[in-house]
């Protein structure tokens, strides 16, 4: 079953059980933040190596789950870091 991002956000907004979603997989993050998978893979490496906030990306049992709020923090951190140079 395919679900586009608008339908998913609508479902989250109307389904109280989905409001508290904390982690998403790579494909959901790519859709939510309008990015390509190779860019996300590169940034996940940067999160592991440089980003000071722990547990932004967790890998239980071979899965890759990304904390949505912490990923937003990473994007802000990355943007701030870019302009400090």
N, C-alpha and C positions, 0 to 999 in steps of 0.2 A: 504494500500500500504506500503510495507516494503522497507526501504531505508538503506543500510549499510553506515557506516561512510565514506568510501572512495568515494562512490557515492555522499554523502552529501557534502564533502569537494570539490569535483570536481564541483558540482552544484554551491556552494558558489563562487568558483573561477571563474566560467564562467557566473554567473548571478549577474549583478551589484546590483540588488535589495536585494540580500542576503548577500552582503559583510559587511553590517553594523549591522549584527545580534549581539545583545548585551546580551540577556538573552536566556537560554536554560532550558528545563525541566530536571528532574533527569535522565531519560533514555539516553538523549543525552550526558549529562555530564559523565555518567558511561561509555558510549562508547568512548567518546573523550579522557578520561583520563584513560581508561582501569581499571576500578574498579568495585567492586560489590556494589549493592544497600545498603546492611547493613553498609558497610564502609562509603558510602556517607551520609547515615542518621546520623551516629555517628559524622561525620565531620560537618554536618550542625548544629548540636547541639553545637559543639565547636565554629563554626562561630558566632552563636547567643550569646554565653556566653563569649568568650575570644577575638575574632578577632577584632582589633580596627577599621577596615574599615567598614563604614556603608553601608547598602543597597547591600551587597554581595548576600544575599538571600532575596527575597521579596515574600510575600504570599498574592497576591490579590485574593479575592473571593475564597479562598480554594486552589488555585494553588500554586505550589512551583516553582518559577523561579529563576535561578542562573545566576548572571552576570559572563560571561566566563572569562573576564580579571581579575576581582577581585578574582575569584576562583583560578586562576593561582597565584595571589599575596598571597592568603591564603596558597597555597601549598609551596611556597617559604618561607613564614613566619613560617609555621609549621616545615619545614626542618631546618631553621636557629635556631628556638627555641629548637629543638631536640638536636642540637649539642652544645648549650649553657650550658647544664646541666653538 
